[in-house]
Amino acid sequence: MASLVRFKKLSEQPDAIRHSFGEDPDEMVRTLTMDTTSRTSTSDDGKVDYTFLKASWKINSLRSSPGQLR
């Protein structure tokens, strides 16, 4: 079974980037913060579930692709 996760950049600091994310574009109420140095993500609500992991993985993979999310 496939699932989609959507995300949107909310803010960017030199050391961290915040994104909203969710399975539905109208319900992206959760946020994650990615440390730009270590490239690790933290769920701002403390809940680590499949949706959070999928969003974190996808954001990280796009950041490592040339010309994407830089």
C-alpha positions in Angstrom: 0.0 0.0 0.0 1.4 3.4 -1.0 0.9 6.5 1.0 1.5 10.1 0.1 2.9 12.7 2.4 2.9 16.4 1.6 5.2 19.1 3.1 5.8 22.8 2.9 8.8 24.8 4.1 7.7 27.3 6.8 10.9 28.9 7.8 14.7 28.6 7.3 17.5 29.5 9.7 21.2 28.9 9.1 21.1 25.8 11.3 17.5 24.5 10.9 14.6 24.4 8.5 10.9 23.9 9.7 8.3 22.2 7.5 4.6 21.5 7.9 3.6 18.1 6.8 0.6 15.7 6.5 -1.2 13.3 4.3 -3.7 15.8 3.1 -2.8 19.4 1.9 -5.7 20.8 3.9 -4.5 19.1 7.1 -0.8 19.8 7.3 -0.9 20.8 10.9 2.1 18.9 12.1 5.6 20.3 11.9 9.1 19.0 11.9 12.5 20.7 12.3 15.5 19.5 10.3 19.0 20.3 11.6 20.9 21.4 8.5 24.3 20.2 9.8 23.4 16.7 10.9 20.4 16.4 8.6 18.3 14.9 11.3 14.7 15.7 11.9 12.7 16.2 15.0 8.9 16.0 15.2 7.8 19.2 16.9 4.9 17.3 18.6 7.2 14.5 19.7 5.3 11.9 17.8 7.5 9.7 15.6 5.2 7.8 13.3 5.2 6.6 9.7 4.0 10.0 8.3 6.8 11.8 10.1 9.4 9.3 9.0 8.2 9.5 5.4 8.2 13.3 5.3 11.7 13.4 6.9 13.1 10.9 4.5 11.6 12.7 1.4 12.8 16.1 2.5 16.3 14.7 3.1 16.4 13.0 -0.2 15.4 16.2 -2.0 18.0 18.2 -0.2 20.7 15.8 -1.4 19.5 16.1 -5.1 21.2 18.8 -7.2 19.0 21.9 -7.5 16.4 20.8 -5.0 15.4 22.4 -1.7 18.7 24.2 -1.2 
